[in-house]
């Protein structure tokens, strides 16, 4: 069974129906941050296991247009019976405004008509786990972790051997008719120092000329690797030209004489040399989200702390590259008494489903108990929470 344990590192549990939570935090700037957290069952129901789809992890969202929100997944059970798993799938959630009105799931098909992964490496070596993506003009770009299996087998029996960019030339059509081109991204490293990857998150600011592409750079420690966020940018319309990507290499906390926007406009803070990318934030996950949150008038990074913990956290920044605040705990997921081997991961926000004063965040349930994983539809599927922010003095 494929669990993404190379990427993920946490042990957490599900929220029970009706759970809500409120908190007050002080941001690094001293500003009071007040918010409440509650379940979002109206979103969860669209991802209930069925005869069309049986549950998956990953759960990245990419707006295709005003009425279609694409979700990409990693390892996926094909039906609620969970007798078969493929390495990736996708779904298109149909929207009216921010309200879902329908969903369609998509897999690939073999020459014999059997269900298979939606995307398969062209060289037929290894598999893809689909990750973040971005609609860039007429094209859609999806990041895919290229994974190969190792002889030892078991949940740790795989490794990432590369990162690919999948470009869809006709995303306005049904996914069953998508024309997909694949290219290997040259900015991937895996060696004795750890791994470095671009493809964890994307951001398209409405008023800018660039698209921002986020990833992570590992720091080896005696216990386990610590992941640091890194970021690249490229002009809109040029995502599939990796040679044109620029990596942020400036200061982490900004320069006293500069305004935050100087981090974006100062040319000496950007480089085409991937090895010089600045580590922006410590203890992030391999998959996260970065989005603009109007109520905070800034950008927020949402992830599971360390990738393996019960803490869903957020950092904020005035620009897409920083300077990023210390992490703020949004929610600590409670234990799941009925399954001591359960763990949760992959927290990220979905701005297309959220209002200006909130974050809609998904995370995924899993279990080291293979039998329970197959038998229990509440495990290995997306769960959603809604984090509502309140201005000071208002409840």
C-alpha positions in Angstrom: 0.0 0.0 0.0 1.3 3.4 -1.0 1.2 6.0 1.9 3.5 8.8 0.8 5.5 8.4 4.0 8.5 9.8 2.3 6.7 13.1 1.9 4.5 13.1 4.9 5.2 12.9 8.6 2.4 13.1 11.1 0.0 11.2 13.3 -3.4 12.9 13.9 -7.1 12.1 14.1 -10.4 13.1 12.7 -12.8 15.9 13.9 -16.1 14.5 15.1 -19.3 15.8 13.5 -20.3 19.2 14.9 -16.9 20.0 16.4 -16.1 23.7 16.6 -13.2 25.5 18.1 -12.3 29.1 18.8 -9.0 30.7 19.6 -7.2 34.0 20.0 -3.6 34.4 18.8 -1.2 37.2 18.7 0.6 37.6 15.4 4.4 38.4 15.4 3.4 42.1 14.6 1.4 42.2 17.9 -1.9 42.2 16.1 -4.7 40.2 17.7 -5.9 37.3 15.6 -9.3 35.9 16.5 -10.9 33.0 14.7 -13.3 30.1 15.0 -12.9 26.6 13.4 -15.7 24.2 12.5 -16.3 21.3 10.3 -17.5 21.7 6.8 -19.8 18.7 6.1 -21.4 20.5 3.1 -18.0 20.2 1.4 -17.1 16.7 2.7 -20.1 15.0 1.2 -18.8 15.6 -2.3 -15.9 13.3 -1.5 -17.8 10.5 0.2 -16.7 7.1 -1.2 -19.0 5.8 -3.9 -19.1 3.5 -6.9 -17.3 6.3 -8.9 -14.4 7.0 -6.4 -13.3 5.3 -3.2 -11.0 7.9 -1.5 -7.6 9.4 -1.9 -5.0 11.7 -0.5 -3.2 14.8 -2.0 -6.3 17.0 -2.5 -4.9 19.9 -4.4 -7.3 22.4 -6.0 -6.8 24.4 -9.2 -9.5 26.7 -10.6 -10.1 26.0 -14.3 -12.6 28.8 -14.7 -15.4 30.5 -12.6 -17.5 27.3 -12.6 -15.0 24.4 -12.5 -12.5 23.6 -9.7 -10.0 20.8 -10.5 -8.8 18.5 -7.7 -5.8 16.3 -8.1 -5.1 13.2 -5.9 -2.4 10.7 -5.2 -3.0 7.1 -4.5 -6.7 6.5 -5.1 -9.2 3.7 -4.3 -11.4 3.3 -7.4 -14.7 2.5 -5.6 -16.1 2.4 -2.0 -15.4 -1.4 -1.9 -11.6 -0.5 -2.0 -10.6 -3.6 -3.9 -8.3 -1.7 -6.2 -6.0 1.3 -5.9 -4.4 3.4 -8.6 -1.6 6.0 -8.2 -3.6 9.1 -9.1 -6.9 10.5 -10.1 -8.6 13.8 -10.6 -12.1 15.4 -10.0 -13.9 18.4 -11.3 -16.1 20.1 -8.7 -18.8 22.2 -10.4 -19.5 25.6 -8.7 -22.1 28.3 -8.6 -20.2 31.1 -7.0 -18.4 29.3 -4.2 -21.1 26.7 -3.7 -20.5 23.2 -5.1 -23.3 21.8 -7.3 -21.8 18.6 -8.7 -18.7 16.6 -9.0 -17.2 14.2 -11.6 -14.2 11.9 -11.0 -11.8 10.8 -13.7 -9.3 7.9 -14.1 -7.3 6.6 -17.0 -8.1 3.5 -19.0 -5.9 0.8 -20.3 -6.1 -0.6 -23.8 -8.3 -3.3 -22.5 -10.6 -0.7 -20.8 -9.6 -1.3 -17.2 -9.4 1.6 -14.8 -5.8 2.9 -14.3 -4.1 6.0 -13.1 -5.2 9.2 -14.8 -1.6 10.2 -15.6 1.3 7.7 -16.3 5.0 8.5 -17.0 5.7 8.4 -20.7 8.8 6.2 -20.1 6.5 3.6 -18.2 9.0 3.7 -15.4 7.6 4.3 -11.9 4.4 6.3 -11.2 3.1 9.8 -10.8 1.6 11.3 -7.6 -0.3 14.4 -8.8 0.4 17.6 -6.8 -0.2 21.4 -7.2 -1.1 23.0 -10.5 -2.0 26.3 -12.2 -4.3 27.5 -15.0 -2.1 29.8 -17.1 -4.0 31.4 -19.9 -5.3 28.7 -22.3 -3.1 26.0 -20.7 -3.2 24.0 -17.5 0.0 22.9 -15.8 0.1 20.1 -13.2 3.1 19.1 -11.1 3.6 15.4 -10.6 6.1 13.6 -8.3 7.8 10.8 -10.2 8.1 7.8 -7.9 9.8 4.5 -8.2 9.4 1.4 -6.0 12.4 -0.1 -4.2 13.1 -3.8 -3.5 12.4 -3.7 0.2 8.6 -3.1 -0.4 6.2 -2.1 2.3 5.1 1.4 3.2 8.6 2.7 2.9 9.4 0.9 -0.3 9.6 3.8 -2.7 11.5 7.0 -3.5 11.1 10.1 -5.5 13.3 10.1 -8.6 12.1 13.4 -10.2 9.4 16.0 -10.7 7.5 16.4 -13.9 5.3 19.2 -15.4 2.2 18.0 -17.2 0.8 20.6 -19.6 -2.8 20.3 -20.8 -3.4 22.2 -24.0 -7.2 21.9 -24.0 -8.3 22.2 -20.3 -11.7 23.6 -21.4 -12.7 20.2 -22.6 -13.6 17.1 -20.5 -10.5 15.5 -18.9 -11.2 12.3 -20.9 -10.2 14.3 -24.0 -7.3 16.2 -22.5 -4.1 16.5 -24.6 -1.2 16.2 -22.1 2.4 16.9 -22.7 5.1 15.8 -20.1 8.5 17.3 -19.4 11.0 16.7 -16.6 11.6 19.6 -14.3 15.4 20.2 -14.0 15.0 21.7 -10.5 14.9 18.4 -8.5 17.6 17.2 -6.1 18.0 14.0 -4.1 21.3 13.3 -2.5 23.0 12.9 0.9 21.8 16.4 1.9 18.1 15.5 1.3 15.8 16.4 -1.5 14.6 19.7 -3.0 11.5 20.0 -5.1 9.3 22.6 -6.8 5.6 21.7 -7.0 4.2 22.0 -3.4 2.0 25.0 -4.1 1.2 27.7 -6.7 0.0 31.3 -6.5 -1.4 33.6 -9.2 -1.7 37.2 -7.8 -4.5 39.0 -9.5 -2.5 42.3 -10.0 0.9 40.9 -10.9 2.8 39.7 -14.0 4.2 36.6 -12.3 3.1 33.2 -11.2 4.7 31.9 -8.0 5.8 28.2 -7.7 6.6 26.9 -4.3 8.5 23.9 -3.1 10.7 22.6 -0.3 14.4 22.1 0.5 15.3 19.5 3.1 17.7 19.9 6.0 19.0 16.6 7.4 18.8 16.2 11.2 19.5 13.3 13.5 15.8 12.5 13.8 14.2 13.3 10.5 14.5 15.8 7.6 13.2 19.3 8.3 11.6 20.9 5.2 12.0 24.6 4.4 9.7 26.4 2.0 11.3 27.8 -1.2 9.8 29.8 -4.1 10.3 30.5 -7.8 8.5 32.9 -10.1 7.9 33.0 -13.8 6.0 35.4 -16.0 2.4 34.5 -16.9 2.2 32.4 -20.0 5.7 31.0 -19.5 5.3 28.3 -16.9 6.4 25.5 -19.2 9.7 27.2 -19.8 11.7 26.2 -16.7 14.8 27.9 -17.9 12.9 31.2 -17.3 12.0 30.5 -13.7 13.6 32.8 -11.2 14.3 31.7 -7.6 14.0 34.0 -4.6 17.5 34.3 -3.1 16.9 37.4 -0.9 16.7 37.9 2.9 14.3 35.9 5.0 13.2 38.8 7.2 13.5 41.7 4.7 15.8 44.6 4.7 15.3 47.4 7.2 15.7 50.1 4.5 13.4 48.4 2.1 9.6 48.1 1.9 8.3 44.6 1.6 7.7 45.1 -2.1 11.4 45.5 -2.5 11.7 41.7 -2.1 9.8 41.4 -5.4 11.4 44.4 -7.3 15.0 44.2 -6.3 16.7 42.2 -9.1 19.6 41.0 -6.8 17.0 39.0 -4.8 16.3 36.8 -7.8 18.4 34.2 -9.5 18.2 31.4 -12.1 20.4 29.2 -9.9 18.2 26.8 -8.1 20.9 26.0 -5.6 20.8 29.6 -4.2 17.1 29.6 -3.4 16.4 31.1 0.1 14.9 28.9 2.7 11.8 31.0 3.6 10.1 29.1 6.4 11.1 26.1 8.6 9.2 23.0 9.5 6.8 23.1 6.6 5.3 20.1 4.8 6.1 18.7 1.4 2.6 19.9 0.3 1.0 23.1 1.4 -0.9 26.1 0.0 -0.2 29.8 -0.4 -3.1 32.2 -1.1 -4.2 35.8 -0.5 -6.5 36.3 2.4 -8.4 39.6 2.2 -9.4 39.8 5.8 -5.7 39.8 6.8 -4.7 41.9 3.8 -1.8 39.6 3.1 -0.7 36.1 2.0 -1.0 33.0 4.1 0.8 29.7 3.9 -1.2 26.7 5.4 0.3 23.3 6.1 0.7 20.5 8.6 3.6 21.4 10.9 6.6 19.2 10.1 4.3 17.3 7.7 3.8 14.8 10.6 2.0 16.3 13.6 -1.5 17.1 14.8 -1.1 20.8 14.2 -2.6 22.7 11.2 -0.7 26.0 11.2 -0.6 29.2 9.2 2.1 31.8 8.4 1.4 35.2 7.0 3.3 37.6 4.8 2.8 41.0 3.0 4.2 39.6 -0.2 4.2 36.2 -1.9 7.8 35.6 -0.9 7.7 37.0 2.7 8.9 38.0 5.1 6.9 35.1 6.6 5.7 35.3 10.2 6.2 32.6 12.8 3.6 29.9 12.5 0.2 30.3 14.2 -1.7 27.3 15.3 -5.1 27.2 13.6 -6.2 23.8 14.8 -4.9 20.8 16.8 -6.6 17.7 15.5 -7.9 15.5 18.4 -6.9 11.8 18.8 -9.0 9.1 17.2 -9.5 6.7 20.1 -11.0 4.0 17.9 -7.9 3.7 15.7 -4.6 4.2 17.6 -2.8 3.7 14.3 -4.6 6.5 12.5 -2.7 9.5 11.1 -3.6 12.7 9.2 -1.7 14.9 6.9 -1.8 17.2 3.8 -3.4 20.3 5.3 -3.9 23.0 2.7 -6.3 25.8 1.9 -8.8 26.1 -1.0 -9.5 29.8 -1.7 -12.0 29.1 -4.4 -14.3 27.6 -1.8 -13.8 30.3 0.9 -15.1 33.8 1.6 -12.9 36.9 2.1 -12.8 36.4 5.9 -12.1 32.7 6.0 -10.0 29.7 5.0 -11.4 26.4 3.9 -8.8 23.7 4.7 -8.7 20.1 3.8 -6.7 17.3 5.3 -6.6 13.5 4.8 -7.2 10.6 7.1 -5.0 7.4 6.9 -4.0 4.5 9.0 -1.1 2.1 9.4 -3.7 -0.6 10.0 -4.2 -1.9 6.4 -7.3 -3.9 7.3 -9.0 -0.8 8.8 -7.9 1.3 5.9 -9.7 -0.9 3.5 -12.8 -1.5 5.7 -13.4 2.1 6.9 -14.6 4.7 4.4 -13.9 7.4 7.1 -10.2 6.8 6.7 -8.2 7.7 3.6 -10.4 10.5 2.3 -10.5 14.3 2.5 -11.9 16.1 5.5 -12.7 19.9 5.6 -12.7 22.6 8.2 -13.7 26.2 7.9 -11.6 28.8 9.7 -13.5 32.1 10.2 -11.4 35.2 11.1 -13.0 37.9 13.2 -11.8 41.5 13.3 -10.8 42.8 16.8 -13.8 43.6 19.0 -16.2 41.4 17.0 -17.4 37.9 17.8 
